[in-house]
């Protein structure tokens, strides 16, 4: 067949791909044999279009001459050229800021060692709703079901749990999870996970060890600009082995035989991954098509939830000290005061007033005062790690301990006094109160506050030289 004459009849950018057939049924090198003028111009005169690794088209060159190795592209060509299955895909490779509408048709070959197919692409900068919806009924149904679960539930975690269980079923995988990555803290966490009934292993947050972020961070280089990673045969595993030997060894050791890995991104920011292992490789095409679309909605929902959490954090936390603010303290007090549901739970209240804050501000400036407040809050957080800590005022903190005992409260206050004696900067006036019922929080706060001021008065009686710095304090 005269390939050049044939593809010249195409108006869209089109080339002919050759796939080397191996005796074991696999494939070897994939080459771009020739292209029509529109296709060659898309490489040599890209303009505002996708930029290739080279701006010179060389007939019969390996495809890696133009863009980096991509297992999804290779699978697309293999199915069309070797398996004689017409292909269509609508994708957004991470290496480009473009959407690709891809078509491929198998071609006859006179060479037993080579198989051929056409490869046509249409490129747009923005996604086409029509193309996204031009999928199989089965795929659309699965995606809409996932979206409905995400939007109809008031409980974000429950909704995500349902979605990840359904994704595991779609993949027919032994294990599936949504894993989030926190770039600032360099930590990974599981948002949801699901196991098949025959799964012979389990995982939990302990699996996300301290160094796991570094492992997950390396996945981007393995995906290398594509939109996902699907490992289903020995050829794919060799690719992993070449790209990331340490990760390859870990996967093999863990009994992973096949794997689907989709990044969750929004506005170019990586949120985490959907990860499925030991899945039904015969259904890889449907799995890829379904998750390519589902991940957009899942990532968007995660991003919105994280934004909501961030806004809530900003509205409830004191930005300087990292403890909860007075507004959140008032809300908590309103929740407990007179509430019969909390009447059987004991409560411990500790009021602390930071001595010498005004003196520090006057002598060394407000930056030094801010540092002192941070040191004070750090001391409280260390000694009351499971209790609620609020910044009640400029130099005043309140600790709320639900379900404590008088002995536990006294022990913590004793330890606080020891830390104050050791510290050369932090000094607190302290007042505390224990009550058997959390619903009596208002009276407990009044008693603790009174004791704190008595303690502060005693402090200045013992240190009269500091009185002049207290004239404008409480």
C-alpha positions in Angstrom: 0.0 0.0 0.0 1.2 3.5 -0.8 0.8 4.9 2.8 1.7 8.5 1.7 -0.9 8.6 -1.0 -3.5 7.2 1.4 -3.0 9.6 4.3 -2.8 12.6 2.0 -6.5 12.1 1.6 -7.0 13.0 5.3 -7.6 16.7 6.1 -6.9 16.3 9.8 -3.3 15.8 11.1 -2.7 12.1 10.3 0.3 9.8 10.3 1.0 6.1 9.8 2.3 4.2 12.8 4.3 0.9 12.5 4.5 -1.5 15.4 7.1 -4.2 15.6 5.6 -7.6 16.3 7.5 -10.0 18.6 7.3 -13.8 18.5 5.9 -13.9 22.1 2.9 -11.8 21.0 4.3 -8.6 22.4 5.7 -5.6 20.6 8.9 -3.8 20.0 9.7 -0.5 18.5 6.9 1.9 17.5 7.7 4.3 14.7 6.0 7.2 12.9 6.4 6.1 9.3 5.1 9.1 7.5 2.6 11.9 7.8 0.4 14.1 5.7 1.3 17.8 5.4 -1.0 18.9 8.2 0.6 16.4 10.6 4.2 17.3 9.6 3.3 21.0 10.0 2.1 20.3 13.5 5.6 19.2 14.3 7.7 21.6 12.3 5.5 24.7 12.6 3.8 24.1 15.9 3.1 27.7 16.6 0.7 27.9 19.6 0.1 24.1 19.4 1.7 21.3 21.3 5.5 21.6 21.3 7.4 18.3 20.4 10.9 17.3 21.5 12.0 18.3 18.0 10.7 20.6 15.3 12.0 18.3 12.5 10.0 15.4 11.1 12.1 12.4 10.1 10.2 9.6 8.4 10.3 6.2 10.1 11.6 7.6 13.4 10.7 6.1 16.8 7.8 8.0 18.4 10.1 8.9 21.3 11.8 11.3 18.9 8.8 13.6 19.3 7.5 13.0 22.8 8.5 10.9 25.9 7.8 7.3 26.3 4.1 6.7 27.0 2.6 3.3 27.8 -0.9 4.5 27.1 0.1 5.7 23.6 1.8 2.4 22.9 -1.2 0.4 24.1 -3.4 2.5 21.8 -1.2 1.8 18.8 -0.8 -1.9 19.6 -4.5 -2.5 19.9 -5.1 -0.8 16.5 -2.1 -2.1 14.5 -1.6 -5.6 15.9 -5.0 -6.5 17.3 -6.8 -4.8 14.4 -9.1 -2.9 16.7 -10.1 0.6 15.7 -9.4 3.0 18.6 -10.8 6.3 19.8 -9.7 8.3 22.9 -10.2 11.8 24.3 -7.4 12.6 26.7 -5.5 15.4 28.3 -1.8 14.3 28.7 -0.2 16.1 31.6 2.8 17.0 29.4 0.6 19.3 27.3 -1.9 22.1 28.0 -4.2 20.6 25.4 -6.9 18.1 24.9 -6.4 15.4 22.2 -9.2 13.7 20.3 -7.5 10.6 18.9 -8.6 8.2 16.2 -6.8 5.1 14.9 -7.6 2.6 12.1 -5.7 -0.7 11.5 -4.0 -1.1 8.1 -3.0 -4.1 6.1 0.6 -5.1 6.1 2.8 -7.2 3.7 5.5 -7.6 6.4 4.9 -10.3 8.9 7.1 -8.5 11.5 5.4 -5.2 11.2 1.8 -4.0 11.8 0.4 -0.7 10.8 -2.3 1.8 11.7 -3.3 5.3 11.1 -3.1 7.9 13.9 -5.2 11.1 13.7 -5.5 13.8 16.3 -7.6 16.9 16.8 -6.3 19.4 19.4 -8.1 21.9 21.6 -7.0 24.0 24.6 -10.3 23.5 26.4 -12.2 20.3 27.0 -15.3 19.7 24.8 -18.4 18.6 26.7 -19.6 16.9 23.7 -16.5 14.8 23.4 -16.4 14.0 27.1 -20.0 12.7 26.8 -19.3 10.8 23.6 -18.4 7.7 25.6 -20.1 4.3 26.0 -23.4 4.1 27.9 -21.7 1.9 30.5 -19.0 4.5 31.1 -21.4 7.4 31.3 -23.6 5.5 33.7 -20.6 4.8 36.0 -19.4 8.4 36.0 -22.9 9.8 36.7 -23.4 7.3 39.5 -20.1 8.5 41.1 -21.1 12.2 40.7 -24.5 11.5 42.2 -22.9 9.9 45.3 -20.5 12.8 45.7 -23.1 15.5 45.4 -26.0 13.9 47.2 -24.3 13.1 50.5 -23.8 15.6 53.3 -20.9 13.4 54.6 -17.8 13.9 52.5 -15.9 10.9 53.9 -18.9 8.6 53.5 -19.4 9.7 49.9 -15.7 9.1 49.0 -15.8 5.7 50.7 -18.8 4.7 48.5 -17.0 6.0 45.4 -13.8 4.1 46.1 -15.7 0.9 46.7 -17.5 1.3 43.4 -14.2 2.0 41.6 -12.8 -1.2 43.0 -15.7 -3.0 41.7 -15.3 -1.4 38.2 -11.7 -2.4 38.2 -12.5 -5.8 39.7 -9.3 -5.2 41.8 -8.1 -6.8 45.0 -7.4 -3.4 46.5 -8.3 0.2 45.7 -7.7 3.5 47.5 -7.7 7.3 47.2 -4.5 8.6 48.7 -3.9 12.3 49.4 -0.5 14.0 49.4 0.3 17.0 51.6 3.2 18.9 50.0 3.7 21.2 52.9 4.0 18.5 55.5 5.4 15.9 53.0 2.9 13.3 54.3 0.4 10.9 52.6 -3.0 9.9 54.0 -5.7 7.5 52.9 -9.1 9.2 52.2 -10.7 5.9 51.5 -9.9 2.3 50.6 -11.6 -0.9 49.6 -10.7 -4.6 49.5 -12.1 -7.6 47.6 -13.4 -10.5 49.6 -10.4 -12.5 48.4 -7.8 -10.0 49.2 -5.0 -11.6 51.3 -3.6 -8.4 52.6 -4.7 -5.3 54.4 -3.4 -1.8 54.8 -3.9 1.2 57.0 -2.4 4.5 57.9 0.7 2.8 59.3 1.4 1.7 55.8 1.9 5.4 55.0 5.2 5.5 56.7 7.3 8.7 57.1 9.3 8.0 53.9 6.3 7.1 51.8 5.8 10.6 50.5 9.2 10.3 48.8 8.0 7.1 47.1 4.7 8.7 46.0 6.6 11.8 44.9 8.5 9.7 42.4 5.4 8.5 40.6 5.1 11.6 38.5 8.4 10.8 36.8 7.2 7.3 36.0 3.9 8.6 34.6 6.1 11.1 32.8 3.6 13.5 31.2 0.8 11.0 30.5 -2.5 11.1 32.3 -2.3 7.7 34.0 -0.2 4.6 34.5 -1.7 1.1 33.8 0.5 -1.9 34.4 -0.9 -5.1 33.0 1.9 -7.3 31.5 5.6 -8.0 31.6 6.4 -5.3 29.1 4.8 -2.7 31.4 6.6 -4.1 34.4 9.9 -3.7 32.6 9.1 -0.1 32.0 8.5 0.4 35.8 11.7 -1.5 36.5 13.7 0.8 34.2 12.1 4.0 35.5 12.0 3.3 39.2 13.8 0.2 40.4 13.1 0.8 44.1 9.4 1.2 43.6 9.4 -1.8 41.3 11.0 -4.0 43.9 8.5 -2.8 46.6 5.5 -3.6 44.3 6.8 -7.1 43.5 7.5 -7.8 47.2 4.0 -6.7 48.0 2.5 -9.1 45.6 1.2 -6.6 43.1 0.6 -8.2 39.7 -1.2 -5.4 37.9 -1.9 -1.8 38.8 -3.9 1.3 37.8 -2.6 4.7 39.0 -4.5 7.9 38.2 -3.3 11.3 39.5 -5.9 13.6 41.0 -5.2 17.1 39.8 -7.1 20.4 39.8 -5.8 23.7 38.4 -2.4 22.0 37.9 -2.1 21.0 41.5 -1.5 17.4 42.5 -3.9 16.3 45.3 -3.1 12.7 45.3 -3.8 9.4 43.5 -6.4 6.8 42.8 -4.6 3.5 43.0 -6.0 0.0 42.2 -3.9 -3.2 42.3 -4.4 -6.7 40.9 -7.3 -5.6 38.6 -9.0 -7.3 35.7 -6.5 -6.6 32.9 -9.0 -7.8 30.2 -11.2 -4.8 31.1 -8.3 -2.2 31.0 -9.9 -0.2 28.2 -13.2 0.4 30.0 -11.4 1.1 33.3 -9.1 3.7 31.7 -12.1 5.4 29.9 -14.2 5.5 33.1 -11.4 6.7 35.4 -10.2 9.4 33.0 -13.5 11.1 33.3 -14.3 10.2 37.0 -11.0 11.6 38.3 -12.0 15.1 37.1 -15.1 15.1 39.3 -13.4 13.4 42.2 -10.5 15.8 42.2 -12.8 18.8 42.0 -14.8 17.5 45.0 -11.7 16.9 47.0 -10.4 20.4 46.2 -13.7 22.0 47.2 -13.7 20.1 50.5 -10.1 21.0 51.3 -10.9 24.7 50.5 -13.9 24.5 52.9 -11.7 23.0 55.6 -9.1 25.7 55.0 -11.7 28.4 55.3 -13.1 26.8 58.4 -9.6 26.6 59.9 -9.0 30.2 59.2 -12.3 31.2 60.9 -11.8 29.0 64.0 -8.0 29.2 64.6 -5.8 31.9 65.9 -3.3 32.4 63.1 -0.4 33.5 65.3 -0.5 30.7 68.0 -2.2 27.9 66.1 -4.8 27.3 68.9 -8.5 27.9 68.5 -9.7 31.5 68.7 -12.1 33.3 71.0 -15.0 33.0 68.5 -14.7 29.2 68.5 -14.4 29.2 72.3 -17.7 31.1 72.6 -19.3 28.6 70.2 -18.0 25.7 72.3 -19.2 27.2 75.5 -22.7 27.8 74.0 -22.7 24.2 72.9 -22.0 22.9 76.4 -23.7 25.3 78.7 -26.9 23.8 80.1 -26.8 21.0 77.6 -28.2 17.8 79.2 -26.4 15.6 76.7 -23.1 16.7 78.4 -24.3 16.6 82.0 -22.7 13.3 82.7 -19.3 14.3 81.4 -16.8 15.9 83.7 -15.0 19.1 82.8 -11.7 20.7 83.6 -11.1 24.4 83.0 -7.6 26.0 83.1 -7.2 29.8 82.5 -3.7 31.1 81.9 -2.6 34.7 81.7 0.8 35.3 80.2 2.9 37.5 82.5 5.0 40.3 81.1 3.7 40.4 77.6 3.3 44.2 77.7 6.8 44.5 79.1 8.2 42.5 76.2 6.3 44.5 73.7 7.4 47.8 75.2 11.1 46.9 75.6 11.6 44.7 72.5 8.8 45.4 70.1 5.7 43.5 69.1 7.6 40.9 67.1 9.2 39.8 70.3 5.8 39.7 71.9 4.5 37.5 69.1 7.4 35.1 69.6 6.6 35.0 73.4 2.9 34.2 72.6 4.0 31.4 70.3 6.3 29.9 72.9 3.5 30.1 75.5 1.0 28.3 73.2 3.6 25.7 72.3 4.1 24.9 76.0 0.3 24.5 76.5 0.0 22.3 73.4 2.8 20.1 74.6 1.3 19.7 78.1 -2.4 19.4 77.0 -2.1 17.5 73.7 -5.6 15.9 73.8 -7.4 18.9 75.2 -9.0 21.9 73.6 -6.9 25.1 73.8 -8.3 28.5 73.0 -6.7 32.0 72.9 -9.3 33.8 74.9 -7.7 37.3 74.6 -4.5 39.1 73.9 -2.4 37.3 76.5 -5.0 34.9 77.9 -5.5 31.2 77.1 -8.2 28.7 78.1 -7.8 25.0 78.2 -10.9 22.8 78.1 -10.6 19.2 79.2 -13.7 17.0 78.7 -13.9 13.8 80.7 -11.0 14.4 82.9 -10.6 13.7 86.7 -9.5 16.1 89.4 -6.3 14.1 89.8 -5.5 14.3 86.1 -6.1 18.0 86.0 -3.9 18.7 89.1 -1.1 16.6 87.6 -1.2 18.6 84.3 -1.2 21.9 86.2 1.7 20.7 88.4 3.7 19.8 85.2 2.8 23.3 83.8 4.2 25.0 86.8 7.4 22.9 86.5 7.8 23.9 82.9 7.3 27.6 83.9 10.0 27.3 86.5 12.4 25.9 83.9 11.5 28.5 81.2 13.4 31.7 81.1 10.7 33.5 79.0 7.3 32.0 79.6 5.5 32.8 82.9 1.7 32.2 83.4 -0.8 33.2 86.1 -2.9 30.0 86.4 -6.5 29.4 87.6 -8.3 26.1 87.3 -11.6 24.5 88.2 -13.1 20.9 88.0 -16.8 20.2 87.7 -18.5 16.8 87.4 -20.8 18.2 84.7 -19.7 19.9 81.4 -23.1 21.6 81.3 -21.9 23.8 84.2 -19.1 25.2 82.1 -20.1 28.9 82.7 -19.8 28.6 86.5 -16.6 26.6 86.1 -15.1 29.3 83.9 -16.0 32.0 86.4 -14.3 30.1 89.3 -11.2 29.4 87.2 -11.0 33.0 86.1 -11.2 34.3 89.6 -8.4 31.9 90.8 -6.2 33.1 87.9 -6.4 36.7 88.9 -5.7 35.8 92.5 -2.6 33.9 91.2 -1.6 37.0 89.1 -2.0 39.2 92.1 0.3 37.0 94.1 2.8 37.0 91.3 3.1 40.8 91.4 3.2 40.8 95.2 6.3 38.6 94.9 7.7 40.6 92.0 6.9 44.3 92.8 9.6 45.4 90.5 7.4 44.3 87.6 4.3 46.1 88.8 4.9 49.2 86.6 4.7 47.0 83.6 1.3 45.7 84.7 -0.5 49.0 85.1 -2.1 48.7 81.7 -2.6 45.0 81.9 -5.6 43.2 83.4 
